[in-house]
Amino acid sequence: MKNEFNNIFGQGKPNDAYAKYFLGQSYLNLLTTSDVVVANVTFEPKCRNNWHIHNSEKDYGQILFVTSGEGWYQEFGKPAQKLKAGDVVNIKTGVKHWHGATKDSWFAHLALEVPSEKGSTEWCEPVSDEEYNRLS
């Protein structure tokens, strides 16, 4: 297991407010909270969030900037993509997806969201152990 974790934005505090939407421990460090929200999210090995959808009246969605470690991103009905530091994922509004760490690595990304009057995150079912364990 890759125990080294190095992220310029730090680990943050335990992500207790969203813990019910994650399997495993995640950490949150909000870098900005007004206008454009930028959150540094860190995942321990095997940690992942539930399937979810970013809804907006405009096509804002979410952009992930991978800063450290190795992780996964998957859109519903498509194969998972392995991510590493330097990767960028542009998630369109209305796309069901999940993201999280690989089995043996910490993972961190900046999540950028543009506020929207009718914007919301719709949290769905967890990514099952069976789904997750098929990834290599």
Secondary structure, DSSP 8 states (H G I E B T S, - for coil): -B-----TT---EE-GGGGGGEES-EEEEEEE-SSSEEEEEEE-TT-EE--EEEE-SSS--EEEEEEEEEEEEEETTS--EEEETT-EEEE-TT--EEEEE-TTB-EEEEEEE---TT-EEEE-----HHHHHT--
